[in-house]
């Protein structure tokens, strides 16, 4: 088992999903719910997001192959997408976009089950998280232990989301507006560096 792979996979997925940043959004979406309803919503959303990311890891490469898209091309495109997300985080645009998307979904679609939408999709298992999952799965291809480790990493990230949802009030109070901004910018810079590395690896793969 490659511990460098585990470290990279965990960091990339953690930053892409951003569990701490979901606390305030979760509170806003579930403000009218009882504690029991809020906990049930948290469990359902985490399970749905886990299944989506697991399916992305298992079938993402096959889908790309069926569409005639090579892994190097997907690495470059995926790296650019992650870099865009990183820029949003650094300039404090990502949380605002997520909040607006969630409010719009509830206002216009009148969804009763917010666990599936917008919590699971797109807030947890959004384009960035799905892209990061497929990229890590492609890196772990033909290495069963690393693929198993990736499943564990996904489960761990989803567990972190569940813990954040259960402690959302406390986390939001402790971090405050300043804490959320600082954390988001730090994670954004880290994700930007990783995105550049992914794009570089894709370019090198094209030239080989």
C-alpha angles and dihedrals in degrees: 000000000000109000092190088059091049091050093049094044093049095047094046095048095042092054093043093051095035100198095189091054091056095063097085093042092050091051091050093050095047100037093118095048129099119242091259093050091047092052092047090050090050092052094047095047093050093049093049093048090047092053092048094050091044090053089049091053093047101042107018096094092047090053091050091049091050089053092047094246116143124219093244090057091047091049091055094045092043092047091052090050091050089047090054090052089049091053089051090052094048093050094042096247102117100070090045091052092048092049092049092048092050094048092047092050093052095042098047105028098036092214115189095194104057090168090081097033128054098355101053093027121060103351098059106013096035130144093279095051093044091048092049091049094051091046092052091045090053090052090051094046114137090012106100094187093053091047089051089048089052090055088052091050091051090049090049093051091048089048088054090052090051091050090049092051092050091049097033096125093051095044093049091049094047097045097040122180094301094049092050092050094049093046093047092051094048092050090045093056090048092050091048091056091048091047091054089051091051092050090048091051089050093051091049091049089055092053095049 
